[in-house]
């Protein structure tokens, strides 16, 4: 995953951050900083702060809405 601060401010990434609010986690592991989200198919997506098993992340290697939602959940639980 790219580690540039500019990535989050790109227009496409802002769209993903907005859609993250509609993305509900199945489970959040606050200790290990990872989560599980309902996928579009049968299998859920497994997400960390740097990786996700969703197609969007697989193709782009940039934060997806699941990563943004996980960040939000972890920040709100401090």
N, C-alpha and C positions, 0 to 999 in steps of 0.2 A: 504494500500500500504506500502511496506517495505520502511523504511527511511534510508537505508544504502547508503553511498556514493559509495560503491563497486558495487552496483546494475548496475549503468550506465556503468561501465567498463567491465561487463561480455560480452563474445563473442556474445551471443544471443541478448543482448541489443544494442550492437554496430551495429548489422545488422538492428535493428529497427530504430536506429538513422539515418542510411544511407537511408533506405527506406522512412523515414519521408520527405526527400527533394522532393519526387515525390507525396506526399500527399498534395493536394491543399484544403485549407479551403473554405467552402461555406461562412462562416461569422465568424468574430472574434469580441468578445466584450472585448475591451481593459480595460474598466472600471471594469468589473466584472471578468476579467481573465478567460474567457471561450470561447469555439468555437464550431462550427458545421462543420462536415466533411461529404462528400458523403460516404454513406455506400455501402456495397456490395449488399444489398437488396433494398427494397423500402424506408426504413426509414434511415434518416441521423443519424450519431453518434454525441452525445452531450458529449463534452469533457471539463474537468477542469484540473488544474495542478495535481490533485490527483486521478481523476476517469475518465473513459470513458465507453460508453455504447456498445463498440465493443466486439465481442466474445473473442478476444485475451486478453483484460484486464479482462473480466469476468472470464476466465479460470485461468489465471496466477496471477492476482492481482499484476502485475508489469507494469511499464510504457510501453505503446504501441506506435506505430509510430505517432498516433494522439496527444498524450500527448507531445512527443518530438517536433512535429511540432508546437504545441501551444506554448511551451516554446520558441522556436526560434522566432516565430512571436511576442511574447510579448517582448522578449529581443531586437529585432530589432526596436521596436516602442518606446523605452525609450527616 
